[in-house]
Amino acid sequence: MDVSAAALNQLPQRQRQVVRMHLAGAQPAEIAIELSMAKATVRVHLHRAMKTLQTNTTPAPPGRRRSRRTPSLCGRHAQRGETKR
């Protein structure tokens, strides 16, 4: 993965540390020991960092908008045919 220094600088400090170590070839278990955190925390930092880097470098497809859910009744009320109050 090719990541620019400018893109890395947009990440929070902990995510930046984890990503740099990962790019250097360290495994999540090694990163966890080095940074004194749980292996699951390392995986969360990597996931969030990669998501941030991907959204910051990939433009949204034209004509696509993020969907917005409209408020509605929960399932059991809707099934009974009740209306919103």
Buried (B, 14 or more C-beta within 10 A) or exposed (E): EEBEEEBBEEBEEBBBBBBBBBEEEBEBEBBBEEBEBEBEBBBBBBEBBBEBBEEEEEEEEEEEEEEEEEEEBEEEEEEEEEEEE
